[in-house]
Amino acid sequence: MLALFYIFIGVAIGVSFWQITRILNFRTVIADDADNAKQGKYAIYFMVFLYAMMIYCLIFMNVIMLPEAASVEGEHDDRLFNITFWLIGIVQFIMQFLIFYFTFKYRGNKERKAKFYADSHKLEAIWTITPAIVLVVLIGYGLWQWNNVMDLSDAEDPIVIEVYSQQFRWDARYAGEDKTLGLGNVNFIEGINTMGVDMSDKNSQDDIQVTELYLPKGRKIHFKFRSQDVLHSAYMPHFRAQMNCVPGMVTEFGFTPKYTTEEMRQQPEVVAKTKGINKVRSAKGEELYEFDYLLLCNKICGASHYNMQMKITVVEQDEYDEWISKQPTLASVLAK
């Protein structure tokens, strides 16, 4: 793969030099009306091709997009994305037409003289103030959503979970009945205490360490993140959530799951995507795929970065209560 990359770089450099040489050879060539007419037509042809590709991508490439957000807070992320996407899309659609159409309409012609047009304060005000207002609204909405995810001060009875990252795995720790996590530090890592939990802290005695996340639907989850070694990034795409895990500090955010894993598997977009994946896997004789929420690392943290995955299962509250009641505390595990 690295050799292929070097070959690609070499070819790109060679093509660049070739194109530069061609451009330099055109310094003494003066375009005539026939050349200008030809270039104008090429602009129209390219515009048609560009619009065809845009429409194709909008219709047929939509399958690679994520399905509906699986968290309450993620709804606002999707809404902000859709508003931004359609605003940019409409403006781009209009502007591309104007650029290519004017390239054709005002192509060089010896019988036509360009009109000198100094400026228009009215036009400048319109194209300056309008984008400024749109940006203020979008950024304001984005800041509100940021606070919605980051400010957990008014969360009612949240579940507190620490996610611990290291090359190349995730561990997680649930706060016990006291709703408070015990202190943690890399200096306390020893044996099976892989998260470096300070067991002399009374709040650590009822903490529960797991290798798979179970979350109840409809209840706020307060995540705290630590890293043992390098910068990682906890990414939960279906919940529209991501946070850097930084060595030496604790970062946090929260969200509220709104679909159980089983409910998400029944979503039309998920069903269609699963069907497509299993069609390929079946042809290759591979194990069939079943949708699961995942915690991924979204920072390239080393050679086995791609292996950093943790399964997330969202269930109803009573099923979660049953599951958590069966998990041993970290204190009892260390005491064995």
C-alpha positions in Angstrom: 0.0 0.0 0.0 2.9 2.4 0.8 4.5 1.6 -2.5 1.3 2.3 -4.3 1.1 5.7 -2.5 4.6 6.6 -3.6 3.8 5.6 -7.2 0.7 7.8 -7.1 2.8 10.8 -5.8 5.3 10.2 -8.5 2.7 10.1 -11.2 1.0 13.3 -9.8 4.3 15.2 -9.9 5.0 14.0 -13.4 1.6 15.1 -14.7 2.0 18.4 -12.9 5.3 19.1 -14.7 3.8 18.1 -18.0 0.9 20.4 -17.6 3.2 23.3 -16.6 5.3 22.7 -19.7 2.2 22.8 -21.9 0.9 26.0 -20.3 4.3 27.7 -20.9 4.1 26.7 -24.5 0.9 28.7 -24.8 2.5 32.0 -23.9 2.8 33.1 -27.5 -0.6 31.7 -28.6 -3.4 34.2 -29.0 -6.9 32.8 -28.9 -9.3 33.8 -31.8 -13.1 33.9 -31.9 -13.2 30.2 -32.9 -11.1 29.2 -29.9 -13.3 31.3 -27.6 -16.5 29.8 -29.0 -15.1 26.3 -28.5 -14.1 27.0 -24.9 -17.5 28.5 -24.2 -19.2 25.3 -25.5 -16.8 23.2 -23.3 -17.9 25.2 -20.3 -21.6 24.3 -21.0 -20.7 20.6 -21.5 -18.8 20.6 -18.2 -21.7 22.3 -16.5 -24.1 19.6 -17.7 -21.6 16.9 -16.5 -21.2 18.6 -13.1 -25.0 18.8 -12.6 -25.4 15.2 -13.7 -22.8 14.1 -11.1 -24.4 16.2 -8.4 -27.9 14.8 -9.0 -26.4 11.2 -9.2 -24.7 11.7 -5.8 -27.7 13.2 -4.2 -29.9 10.3 -5.3 -27.7 7.2 -5.4 -25.0 7.9 -2.9 -27.4 8.7 -0.1 -27.2 5.1 1.1 -23.7 5.8 2.6 -25.1 8.4 4.9 -25.8 7.6 8.6 -29.5 6.8 9.5 -31.6 9.0 11.7 -29.9 10.1 14.9 -30.3 7.6 17.8 -30.1 10.3 20.5 -32.4 13.1 21.4 -29.6 15.6 21.2 -28.5 14.2 17.8 -31.8 15.5 16.3 -30.4 19.0 16.5 -27.1 17.9 14.9 -29.0 16.4 12.0 -31.2 19.5 11.7 -28.2 21.8 11.7 -26.5 19.6 9.1 -29.6 19.6 6.8 -30.1 23.4 7.0 -26.5 24.0 6.2 -26.5 21.3 3.4 -29.5 22.8 1.7 -28.4 26.4 2.0 -25.0 25.6 0.5 -26.5 23.2 -2.0 -29.0 25.8 -3.3 -26.4 28.6 -3.5 -23.9 26.3 -5.2 -26.5 25.1 -7.7 -27.3 28.7 -8.7 -23.7 30.0 -8.7 -22.4 27.1 -10.8 -25.0 27.8 -13.4 -24.2 31.5 -13.5 -20.4 30.9 -13.7 -20.6 28.5 -16.6 -23.4 30.3 -18.4 -21.6 33.7 -18.2 -18.4 31.9 -19.4 -20.3 30.9 -22.5 -22.4 34.1 -23.0 -19.5 36.5 -22.6 -16.9 34.5 -24.4 -14.3 36.5 -26.3 -15.5 38.2 -29.4 -13.5 40.8 -31.5 -16.8 42.6 -32.3 -17.7 43.0 -28.6 -16.2 45.4 -26.1 -16.2 44.8 -22.4 -18.2 47.3 -20.3 -16.3 48.9 -17.5 -18.3 48.6 -14.2 -16.6 50.2 -11.2 -18.6 49.1 -8.2 -22.1 48.9 -6.6 -22.4 49.6 -2.9 -25.9 48.1 -3.0 -24.7 44.8 -4.4 -21.7 44.7 -2.0 -24.0 45.3 1.0 -26.3 42.5 -0.1 -23.6 39.9 -0.6 -21.9 40.9 2.6 -24.8 41.4 5.0 -26.9 38.4 3.8 -24.1 35.7 4.4 -23.3 37.4 7.7 -26.8 37.1 9.0 -27.0 33.5 7.8 -23.7 32.7 9.6 -24.8 34.4 12.8 -28.0 32.2 12.9 -26.2 29.0 12.1 -23.3 29.6 14.5 -25.9 30.7 17.2 -27.8 27.4 16.7 -24.5 25.5 16.8 -23.5 27.1 20.1 -26.9 26.4 21.6 -26.5 22.7 20.6 -22.9 22.6 22.0 -24.2 23.8 25.3 -27.1 21.4 25.1 -24.6 18.5 24.9 -21.9 19.8 27.2 -24.0 21.4 30.1 -25.1 18.5 32.3 -25.9 20.6 35.4 -29.6 20.2 35.1 -29.6 16.5 34.1 -32.1 14.5 36.2 -30.7 11.3 37.6 -28.1 10.7 34.8 -26.1 7.5 34.5 -22.4 8.3 35.0 -20.0 6.3 32.9 -16.2 6.7 32.5 -14.8 5.6 29.2 -11.0 4.8 29.3 -8.9 4.7 26.2 -5.5 3.1 25.6 -3.7 1.7 22.6 -5.7 -0.2 21.3 -8.8 -0.8 23.4 -11.6 0.7 25.4 -12.7 0.1 29.0 -15.7 1.5 30.8 -16.7 2.1 34.4 -20.2 2.7 35.7 -20.7 4.8 38.9 -22.4 2.7 41.5 -25.4 3.6 43.8 -23.6 6.7 45.0 -23.7 8.1 41.4 -20.1 9.2 41.8 -17.0 7.7 40.2 -13.9 7.0 42.3 -10.7 8.8 41.4 -8.5 7.3 38.7 -4.9 7.8 37.7 -2.4 5.8 35.6 -0.2 5.4 38.8 -2.8 3.0 40.2 -2.7 0.6 37.2 -1.8 -2.8 38.4 -2.8 -6.3 37.4 -6.5 -6.4 36.5 -7.0 -2.8 37.6 -6.5 -1.7 34.0 -8.2 1.7 34.4 -6.0 2.8 37.3 -8.9 3.3 39.8 -7.9 4.5 43.2 -9.4 1.8 45.4 -8.6 3.8 48.6 -11.3 6.3 47.5 -14.6 5.4 49.1 -16.5 6.3 45.9 -14.6 3.5 44.0 -16.0 0.7 46.1 -19.2 0.3 44.1 -17.9 1.2 40.7 -18.4 -1.4 38.0 -15.9 -2.0 35.2 -17.1 -3.5 31.9 -15.9 -4.1 28.4 -19.3 -3.5 26.7 -21.7 -0.6 27.2 -25.3 -1.1 28.1 -27.5 2.1 28.0 -31.1 2.5 28.9 -33.4 4.2 26.4 -34.7 7.7 27.3 -32.3 8.4 30.2 -29.5 10.9 30.2 -26.0 9.4 30.0 -23.1 11.4 31.5 -19.9 10.3 29.9 -16.4 11.1 31.2 -13.3 10.3 29.2 -9.7 9.6 30.1 -6.7 8.4 28.1 -3.7 6.3 29.3 -1.3 7.1 26.5 -2.0 9.2 23.4 -4.8 11.3 22.1 -7.8 9.2 21.2 -11.3 10.3 20.2 -14.4 8.6 21.4 -16.8 8.6 18.5 -20.4 7.2 18.6 -21.6 8.1 15.1 -25.2 7.0 15.5 -25.6 9.2 18.6 -23.9 12.1 16.8 -21.4 12.3 19.6 -17.6 12.6 19.7 -15.1 13.8 22.3 -11.3 13.7 22.5 -9.7 11.6 25.2 -6.7 13.6 26.4 -3.9 12.1 28.6 -3.8 13.9 31.9 -7.3 15.4 31.9 -11.0 14.4 32.0 -13.4 15.5 29.2 -17.1 14.9 29.2 -20.4 15.2 27.4 -23.9 13.7 27.6 -26.7 12.4 25.4 -30.0 10.6 25.7 -30.6 7.4 23.7 -34.0 7.4 21.9 -33.9 4.0 20.1 -33.1 0.6 21.5 -30.7 -1.5 19.4 -33.7 -3.7 18.3 -35.7 -0.6 17.3 -32.7 0.8 15.3 -32.4 -2.5 13.4 -35.9 -2.1 12.2 -35.3 1.4 10.8 -35.8 1.3 6.9 -32.4 2.9 6.3 -30.6 0.4 8.5 -32.5 -2.5 7.0 -31.6 -1.4 3.5 -27.9 -0.9 4.4 -27.7 -4.2 6.2 -29.3 -6.0 3.2 -26.6 -4.4 0.9 -23.8 -5.4 3.2 -25.0 -9.0 3.6 -25.5 -9.4 -0.2 -21.7 -8.7 -0.5 -20.8 -10.9 2.5 -23.0 -13.7 1.3 -21.3 -13.7 -2.1 -17.9 -13.9 -0.4 -19.0 -16.7 2.0 -18.5 -14.4 5.0 -20.4 -14.2 8.2 -23.6 -12.1 7.9 -23.7 -8.6 9.4 -26.1 -7.5 12.1 -26.4 -3.9 13.1 -25.0 -2.8 16.5 -24.1 0.6 17.9 -20.4 1.1 18.2 -17.9 3.2 20.1 -15.0 3.9 17.7 -11.7 5.8 17.9 -11.7 8.7 15.5 -8.1 9.7 15.9 -5.3 7.8 14.2 -3.6 6.6 17.4 -1.3 3.9 16.1 -0.9 0.8 13.9 -4.0 -1.0 15.4 -6.2 2.1 15.5 -8.9 0.3 13.5 -9.3 -2.3 16.2 -10.5 0.2 18.8 -14.2 -0.7 18.9 -16.6 -1.3 21.8 -20.1 -2.6 21.3 -23.0 -0.4 22.7 -26.3 -2.0 23.4 -29.4 0.2 24.1 -32.2 -1.4 25.9 -35.4 -0.5 27.9 -34.9 0.7 31.5 -36.1 -2.6 33.1 -33.7 -4.7 31.0 -30.8 -2.3 31.8 -31.7 -2.6 35.6 -31.5 -6.3 35.3 -28.2 -6.2 33.5 -26.5 -3.8 35.8 -27.6 -5.7 38.9 -25.7 -8.7 37.7 -22.4 -6.9 37.2 -19.8 -7.4 39.9 -18.2 -4.3 41.5 -14.6 -3.6 40.7 -13.8 -4.0 44.5 -15.2 -7.5 44.6 -13.3 -8.5 41.4 -10.0 -7.1 42.8 -10.6 -8.9 46.1 -10.7 -12.3 44.5 
